[in-house]
Amino acid sequence: MANHETRMTIERGSIDLQTKGERIKFLFKADGEKLGELKISAASVTFEARNKQKSTTWSITQFVKPLEENF
């Protein structure tokens, strides 16, 4: 079974996502190997895969819509 680790970093020590450039970053690892990063800002959510060559960005509205539909 893989050993999973999730870590959150609040960049620049702030949680005010309304300030330009502020975001929350989640780092996902399994067995010490990076799986990807999830970055949340005031306007968007981005998932960046481990190789950083593939990333997907959603507006906050796009990100929340399927969550609302499933809960």
FIGUKOL-947638 format. One line per 3 residues: number of its first residue (from 1); for each residue x, y, z of N, C-alpha, C. Coordinates in Angstrom, 3 decimals. Last residue first. Layout:
residues N
NUM> X Y Z X Y Z X Y Z ~ ...
END
This chain:
residues 71
71> -23.082 16.997 -4.554 -23.264 17.023 -3.099 -24.570 17.601 -2.715 ~ -22.769 17.163 -7.284 -22.581 15.859 -6.651 -22.809 15.837 -5.151 ~ -23.063 19.793 -8.028 -23.941 18.806 -8.648 -23.872 17.447 -7.951
68> -20.994 21.049 -6.660 -22.377 21.341 -6.279 -23.329 20.274 -6.817 ~ -18.859 20.025 -8.124 -18.961 19.723 -6.692 -20.394 19.950 -6.215 ~ -19.208 21.102 -10.661 -19.400 19.661 -10.471 -19.475 19.261 -8.995
65> -18.826 23.991 -9.854 -20.052 23.452 -10.456 -20.204 21.941 -10.288 ~ -16.249 24.674 -8.996 -17.289 24.434 -7.996 -18.521 23.744 -8.590 ~ -14.774 25.060 -11.363 -14.318 24.091 -10.367 -15.446 23.701 -9.411
62> -16.131 27.115 -12.655 -15.999 25.806 -13.310 -15.631 24.722 -12.308 ~ -15.758 29.170 -10.712 -17.100 28.718 -11.082 -17.060 27.342 -11.734 ~ -12.987 29.521 -10.776 -13.617 29.061 -9.532 -15.013 28.518 -9.828
59> -11.743 28.066 -13.812 -12.188 29.225 -13.044 -12.821 28.675 -11.761 ~ -9.042 25.747 -14.020 -10.467 26.009 -14.043 -10.727 27.347 -13.365 ~ -6.361 24.249 -15.719 -6.841 25.386 -14.940 -8.338 25.546 -15.143
56> -3.906 21.804 -15.733 -5.288 22.116 -16.054 -5.723 23.239 -15.141 ~ -0.834 20.779 -17.213 -1.575 21.429 -16.145 -2.972 21.741 -16.656 ~ 2.057 19.096 -17.990 0.613 19.084 -18.115 0.004 19.802 -16.922
53> 4.595 19.374 -17.252 4.319 19.604 -18.658 2.818 19.637 -18.908 ~ 5.136 18.674 -14.658 4.933 20.099 -14.935 4.704 20.394 -16.417 ~ 5.172 16.098 -13.772 6.206 16.473 -14.738 6.127 17.938 -15.165
50> 2.949 15.914 -12.017 4.318 15.784 -11.506 5.388 16.254 -12.473 ~ 0.530 18.452 -12.981 1.011 17.083 -12.827 2.488 17.058 -12.436 ~ -1.301 20.861 -11.454 -0.073 20.676 -12.228 0.456 19.276 -11.941
47> -4.353 22.404 -11.445 -3.652 21.187 -11.070 -2.480 21.015 -12.016 ~ -5.767 25.400 -10.265 -4.892 24.759 -11.247 -4.324 23.488 -10.658 ~ -8.416 27.623 -10.089 -7.837 26.425 -9.478 -7.026 25.741 -10.570
44> -9.026 31.213 -9.710 -8.869 29.948 -10.429 -8.298 28.844 -9.549 ~ -9.328 33.545 -8.190 -10.027 33.436 -9.472 -9.968 32.061 -10.119 ~ -7.870 33.347 -5.848 -9.188 33.952 -5.785 -9.991 33.688 -7.052
41> -6.384 30.035 -6.131 -6.298 31.483 -5.972 -7.714 32.033 -5.909 ~ -4.796 27.033 -5.547 -6.079 27.725 -5.473 -5.820 29.204 -5.246 ~ -3.231 24.267 -6.960 -3.070 25.665 -6.563 -4.420 26.364 -6.641
38> -1.904 21.188 -6.439 -3.173 21.854 -6.650 -3.023 23.258 -6.103 ~ 0.538 19.097 -7.882 0.227 20.239 -7.039 -1.128 20.804 -7.433 ~ 1.638 15.597 -7.810 1.200 16.842 -8.423 0.936 17.917 -7.390
35> 3.198 13.535 -6.870 2.123 13.214 -7.804 1.633 14.468 -8.522 ~ 6.501 12.824 -5.930 5.505 13.852 -6.182 4.494 13.376 -7.219 ~ 7.270 10.178 -3.751 7.322 10.691 -5.121 6.177 11.673 -5.351
32> 6.923 9.028 -1.262 7.990 10.015 -1.425 8.089 10.624 -2.809 ~ 4.604 7.495 -1.579 5.900 6.826 -1.415 7.057 7.770 -1.701 ~ 3.172 10.262 -3.032 2.939 8.865 -2.674 4.289 8.175 -2.673
29> 1.989 13.625 -2.568 3.064 12.661 -2.763 2.577 11.266 -2.402 ~ 0.921 16.885 -3.360 0.526 15.494 -3.152 1.693 14.570 -3.483 ~ 0.501 20.061 -2.081 1.476 19.168 -2.708 1.091 17.736 -2.340
26> -1.376 22.909 -2.562 -1.371 21.579 -1.967 -0.394 20.720 -2.763 ~ -1.318 26.338 -1.983 -0.774 25.251 -2.783 -0.785 23.961 -1.975 ~ -3.098 29.296 -2.406 -2.818 28.173 -1.513 -2.369 27.025 -2.406
23> -2.054 32.633 -3.249 -2.695 31.356 -3.546 -2.305 30.343 -2.470 ~ -1.705 35.933 -4.463 -1.839 35.040 -3.311 -2.537 33.761 -3.736 ~ -1.796 37.569 -6.703 -0.612 36.729 -6.509 -0.688 35.788 -5.317
20> -3.768 40.071 -5.224 -3.165 39.540 -6.443 -1.901 38.737 -6.114 ~ -5.957 39.197 -2.635 -4.763 39.945 -3.013 -4.114 39.283 -4.213 ~ -7.837 37.365 -2.003 -8.278 38.485 -2.838 -7.096 39.340 -3.297
17> -6.942 35.545 -0.225 -6.849 35.175 -1.624 -7.345 36.279 -2.554 ~ -5.299 35.749 2.511 -6.205 36.651 1.804 -6.081 36.393 0.316 ~ -3.442 34.434 3.948 -4.557 33.626 3.463 -5.604 34.498 2.769
14> 0.141 34.547 3.927 -1.156 35.205 3.885 -2.232 34.231 3.432 ~ 2.828 33.801 3.641 2.237 33.869 4.967 0.865 34.511 5.023 ~ 3.703 33.376 1.097 3.860 34.712 1.647 3.138 34.904 2.975
11> 1.536 30.576 0.745 2.622 31.391 0.227 2.552 32.803 0.795 ~ 0.967 27.962 2.615 0.360 29.267 2.404 1.499 30.206 2.025 ~ 0.843 24.640 1.653 1.720 25.772 1.907 0.935 27.053 1.658
8> 0.066 21.384 2.673 -0.428 22.674 2.223 0.584 23.746 2.595 ~ 0.463 18.020 1.680 0.997 19.163 2.410 0.431 20.445 1.823 ~ 0.031 14.628 2.000 -0.537 15.849 1.442 -0.063 16.999 2.305
5> 1.108 11.408 1.233 1.373 12.622 1.995 0.741 13.791 1.264 ~ 0.836 7.842 1.464 0.454 9.117 0.878 0.758 10.273 1.819 ~ 2.264 4.934 0.673 2.271 5.874 1.776 2.006 7.259 1.197
2> 0.544 2.210 -0.834 1.333 3.438 -0.951 1.186 4.293 0.298 ~ 0.843 -1.181 0.000 0.000 0.000 0.000 0.888 1.245 0.000
END
